Amino acid sequence: MTTSTRGASKVPAVLVLEDGRTFRGRAYGAVGVTFGEAVFNTGMSGYQETLTDPSYHRQVVVMTAPHVGNTGVNDEDPESGRIWVAGYVVRDPARIPSNWRSRRSLDEELVAQGVVGISGIDTRALTRHLRESGAMRVGIFSGNSLPDEGTMLAEVRQAPEMQGADLAAEVATKEAYVVPAIGAKKFTVAAIDLGIKGMTPHRMAERGIEVHVLPATATAEDIYALDPDGVFFSNGPGDPATADHPVSVMRTVLERKTPLFGICFGNQILGRALGFGTYKLKYGHRGINQPVQDRTTGKVEVTAHNHGFAVDAPLDAATDTPYGRVEVSHVCLNDNVVEGLQLLDQPAFSVQYHPEAAAGPHDAAYLFDRFVKLMEGQRA
Ligand SMILES: NC(=O)CC[C@H](N)C(=O)O
């Protein structure tokens, strides 16, 4: 629920966490009320990509970088057609954006899209609180006459939780569409959209892949009607434990041994399809500076992340599954969370993080090349 008026900067705002902790600041973006899961993002740049990443649907994003909005808003960097975050928390928004690509200020964009935010609060204290106590529900309330704290807290505690939330269909395309290959077309890929970021099909198109983006509800028949060389499962919001339909579609793809690649939600779905569980992390990984080791090469890469859940798979031995053996191929060096899965007996793999790098370092771009190699191998 959001309402908006302009000229918000002097309007009071309160952020209320479900455990009763509150932070008082000023309205940023639209004035109104919003609820979501409070999570923090440690990226120092890339705020447009963060705001427009559909995986942030129903989350209130706290930026740990104190200055946000410095380069304004351009028309090139969004990862989808709208802002998806449920709310936005910034310590000290830029007063004057400056960049050759900037078209408008971030504040204006948040107002135009009805996104309620808060500024002028101690985002370091809030982030430390979330680290200690874990991600939790939150409300932002702004306006000149606000309800009392007890009322606000009761409303926050009525908001839906992220655990158990089935959200992919709310953000995914309703109609299939095609992203053409750039240059000569070498492969056809069916990409299941569970909340796909725009850069992902682009990274495939750059490698000669014609990408058929299909709705989250697509069936195995829809996929195989395209006679694809490979199948891709995208990132997306919500709890992977609810993703029963994509898990069953993926099992068909595994049975048919079609080359398969998954990113983020797609990694969690591969985990489930293989019989592993998923669980909620205490506060998740969000940002563009997370160290991951590719255990197949030993190399360490700095990577972009946005996940609050993870796959529960054994780190140190291959596991037998109905689809052959699987290994944990990638691991987060901060906390040993599973960051990638690789099947040893058939052409399928996935990563929990974001090789499309929007925003983020390009260290993991090789994963798209690995997908191409799997498809080449299948043809040979
Ligand atoms: N970016 C994603 O795909 C996120 C996956 C899932 N919603 C999570 O929070 O872990």
The ligand as an ORCA input file, in Angstrom:
! r2SCAN-3c Opt
* xyz 0 1
  N      17.931    -13.290     -6.576
  C      17.254    -14.412     -6.364
  O      16.955    -15.182     -7.284
  C      16.781    -14.674     -4.955
  C      16.267    -16.054     -4.728
  C      15.415    -16.160     -3.467
  N      14.250    -15.348     -3.572
  C      16.241    -15.783     -2.266
  O      16.001    -14.791     -1.645
  O      17.162    -16.474     -1.913
*
